[in-house]
Amino acid sequence: GALRDATNIERRPLVVGGLSLGAATALLWALQTDVALDGLVLAAYPESGESQRQWAQSFAAAIDAEGLEKAGERFVWGPNGTFARSDASAIRRGFMEHAPQALAGILRMALANIPDIGSLAPALSELRVPTLIVVGGEDALSLEPSRALATRIPGSQLAIIENSGHVVNLSQPRAFN
């Protein structure tokens, strides 16, 4: 699509990246594309596996049944939410900017279907793109996947930014940039 078309224009370097689901999207695209990349930035790479799938499906069903505010309070930014309290306000603000049915669809169709890093291991070992993996030191859900990626992508660098959670780019923008 648009990214592929943009890469046909002679402008370099081409670095692709994302945060959370965006990081998974960027990685999966990098593994499948024939476009030459100059770099890959994977920030707050999301957890995958059965517990993540169940969480995403349950959160989506709760959005449909209760609305985004109540479901988000229960699953994400409330006292029993998934993310660090320091991230709650920024994550809530970001979620509330979108249509609830769109978020439910993203949870069901994208977040619930991120391949397990172990299943990607053969492709990751063949990835020859300079890769920076960034994760907040307090991001309990992304630390393990980020470390796993760093051990599987040859020559990758792992940057753990202390005093930050899942929205590492917002909580520590200087260190992130």
C-alpha distance (Angstrom), angle and dihedral (degrees) to the residues before:
residue distance angle dihedral
G1 . . .
A2 3.77 . .
L3 3.81 96.0 .
R4 3.80 91.5 50.8
D5 3.82 90.6 48.8
A6 3.79 91.0 48.9
T7 3.80 90.9 53.3
N8 3.80 90.4 59.5
I9 3.79 88.8 68.2
E10 3.79 112.7 89.7
R11 3.75 99.9 -113.0
R12 3.73 123.0 120.9
P13 2.96 151.8 -132.4
L14 3.77 102.4 46.9
V15 3.78 112.0 -163.1
V16 3.80 119.1 173.3
G17 3.76 123.7 -164.2
G18 3.75 148.5 143.7
L19 3.77 146.6 179.8
S20 3.80 123.7 -109.7
L21 3.82 107.9 -34.4
G22 3.80 86.5 9.0
A23 3.80 89.2 58.3
A24 3.80 91.1 52.3
T25 3.80 90.0 47.7
A26 3.81 91.8 49.7
L27 3.81 92.5 48.3
L28 3.80 94.7 47.5
W29 3.80 90.3 48.0
A30 3.82 91.1 49.1
L31 3.80 90.2 51.5
Q32 3.80 92.1 51.8
T33 3.79 104.7 36.7
D34 3.76 129.6 91.7
V35 3.81 90.2 -154.9
A36 3.80 112.1 115.2
L37 3.78 109.2 -116.4
D38 3.78 124.8 -159.9
G39 3.76 94.1 -161.0
L40 3.76 148.0 -6.8
V41 3.81 126.4 -146.3
L42 3.80 116.7 -165.1
A43 3.80 113.3 -175.1
A44 3.82 124.9 -175.2
Y45 3.81 92.1 -9.7
P46 3.81 106.9 -152.5
E47 3.74 127.6 -114.7
S48 3.80 115.7 -104.6
G49 3.76 134.0 -167.5
E50 3.77 136.3 76.5
S51 3.82 97.7 -49.1
Q52 3.82 90.5 52.4
R53 3.82 91.0 48.1
Q54 3.80 91.6 50.6
W55 3.81 92.1 46.5
A56 3.82 92.3 50.0
Q57 3.82 92.8 47.0
S58 3.82 92.3 47.0
F59 3.79 92.6 47.5
A60 3.82 90.8 49.5
A61 3.83 91.3 50.2
A62 3.81 90.0 48.6
I63 3.82 91.0 51.7
D64 3.81 89.1 53.1
A65 3.81 93.3 46.8
E66 3.82 103.3 35.6
G67 3.78 106.7 18.6
L68 3.78 128.8 -109.1
E69 3.81 98.6 -77.8
K70 3.83 95.3 54.8
A71 3.80 95.0 38.2
G72 3.79 91.9 46.7
E73 3.79 91.0 49.7
R74 3.79 90.0 52.9
F75 3.83 99.4 41.0
V76 3.79 107.2 26.6
W77 3.79 125.5 9.0
G78 3.79 103.5 20.3
P79 3.81 126.2 94.6
N80 3.82 91.4 -86.0
G81 3.80 94.2 39.5
T82 3.76 125.9 130.2
F83 3.79 99.4 -113.2
A84 3.80 133.6 66.6
R85 3.80 114.3 -84.0
S86 3.80 88.8 -119.3
D87 3.83 89.0 64.4
A88 3.80 97.2 44.7
S89 3.80 99.4 93.2
A90 3.81 95.8 46.0
I91 3.80 93.3 45.3
R92 3.81 92.2 47.6
R93 3.81 91.1 49.8
G94 3.80 91.0 50.6
F95 3.79 94.4 47.3
M96 3.80 94.3 46.7
E97 3.82 90.6 57.1
H98 3.81 90.2 69.3
A99 3.76 135.9 68.7
P100 3.82 110.7 -95.2
Q101 3.81 93.7 -131.2
A102 3.81 90.0 52.8
L103 3.81 91.7 52.6
A104 3.80 91.1 47.4
G105 3.80 89.0 51.9
I106 3.80 92.4 49.1
L107 3.80 90.6 49.7
R108 3.82 91.8 50.4
M109 3.79 100.7 38.7
A110 3.81 103.6 31.9
L111 3.80 115.9 16.1
A112 3.81 93.7 41.2
N113 3.80 90.3 51.9
I114 3.80 104.2 49.7
P115 3.80 106.4 133.3
D116 3.78 117.3 -114.9
I117 3.81 111.3 -101.5
G118 3.81 90.1 -125.5
S119 3.80 90.4 59.8
L120 3.81 89.4 51.7
A121 3.83 93.3 48.9
P122 3.83 96.8 104.3
A123 3.81 92.5 50.3
L124 3.81 92.3 42.3
S125 3.80 91.2 54.3
E126 3.82 88.6 56.6
L127 3.81 95.5 48.7
R128 3.80 109.1 116.4
V129 3.79 100.9 -175.4
P130 3.80 123.8 113.1
T131 3.79 101.2 -106.5
L132 3.78 130.6 -165.4
I133 3.79 115.9 -165.8
V134 3.81 113.8 -163.9
V135 3.78 125.2 -171.8
G136 3.78 136.5 164.9
G137 3.79 115.1 -112.0
E138 3.82 90.0 -129.1
D139 3.81 95.6 45.9
A140 3.80 97.5 111.3
L141 3.81 93.2 179.6
S142 3.80 97.8 49.2
L143 3.81 103.2 37.6
E144 3.80 95.6 79.9
P145 3.83 96.3 44.7
S146 3.81 90.2 46.1
R147 3.79 91.9 51.8
A148 3.81 90.3 46.5
L149 3.80 90.9 53.1
A150 3.79 91.1 48.2
T151 3.80 91.3 55.3
R152 3.81 93.1 47.4
I153 3.82 103.6 42.3
P154 3.82 108.9 74.5
G155 3.79 113.6 -122.0
S156 3.80 94.3 2.0
Q157 3.78 120.8 148.2
L158 3.79 124.3 -137.9
A159 3.80 118.1 -150.7
I160 3.80 115.9 -170.9
I161 3.79 110.2 -166.5
E162 3.78 110.8 -155.0
N163 3.81 123.2 -138.2
S164 3.78 92.4 28.7
G165 3.76 136.6 100.0
H166 3.79 135.1 -164.2
V167 3.79 96.4 -40.8
V168 3.79 90.7 55.4
N169 3.81 91.4 156.9
L170 3.81 90.9 60.7
S171 3.80 100.8 37.0
Q172 3.82 95.6 47.2
P173 3.84 106.0 17.5
R174 3.80 96.0 161.7
A175 3.77 94.4 51.3
F176 3.80 90.5 42.0
N177 3.81 94.2 50.9
